[in-house]
Amino acid sequence: MSNQTSTAAKRLWKEYRDISHPKDGLQQVRVEFDEDNIYLWRVALLVLDPESDYKGAYLKGQLKFPTNYPYSPPNFKFTPPIYHPNVYNDGRLCISILHEAQEQTDEPLNETWSPVQSVESVLISVLSLLEDPNISSPANVDAAVAWKKNKPEYKRRVENEVKRSRANMPEGFVFPNLNDLANKKDDEEESQIDEQEEKWWDENYDDDDDDEEDGEYDEFEDDDEDQEDEEMEDSTEGQNGIAK
């Protein structure tokens, strides 16, 4: 294995772990790959945005990485292809982030691929493109025309795509929603805050216990008792003086 291939594999392993993290990963994405080929990922995109035409869709796709990743971008395609202005009939996706930067192009260089990009940024861009197609550079002209001039027809076609996609969900899969994810995140943040407060309280409690064990409280109590004895003696002497 060449150094370049080894670097790509290590990078992909790290990105896979980050995306798949149960708490901090992308909740709208499911990814997997065969153990003997980390350069080919199977992807499922969960469209959770309630305002999206694709709301509720379970869109399957494929990411194929070059051995010199991240210096060259991956390829993405929907499997099966979907009805969208920026998706070719074979499922390939036309999106700037998957294009290498070139001087002679209309695409802004900051939107094209660079080694600082990642699988996460690609998948987020794909989800964003579902909501906001690039009509100026369509891969499916018919879908672009429908999106622009015949929205009811476009939405009808998309609804059929959503229904078809949900038939591809694994058996027993429960489709999440934005409210569930938001509540889960809030519960996790509250739990972290409670743990921090509990730790702070325990630390102070332990310090007090240590002080008491060291006899500091006993010393203060002894000082108070000595002061009370002196005050009582002074009072007695005063009373004796008046009596005289």
QUISUL-V894874 format. One record per run of one state. SS is the DSSP state (helix for helix, strand for strand, loop for the rest). FROM is the first residue (numbers start at 1). LEN is the number of residues. If there is no record, write none. Layout:
BEGIN
<<SS,FROM,LEN> <SS,FROM,LEN>>
END
This chain:
BEGIN
<<loop,1,2> <helix,3,18> <loop,21,8> <strand,29,5> <loop,34,6> <strand,40,7> <loop,47,11> <strand,58,7> <loop,65,10> <strand,75,4> <loop,79,8> <strand,87,1> <loop,88,4> <strand,92,2> <loop,94,2> <helix,96,3> <loop,99,1> <strand,100,1> <loop,101,8> <helix,109,3> <loop,112,1> <strand,113,1> <loop,114,5> <helix,119,13> <loop,132,3> <helix,135,3> <loop,138,3> <helix,141,9> <loop,150,1> <helix,151,16> <loop,167,11> <helix,178,36> <loop,214,2> <helix,216,28> <loop,244,1>>
END
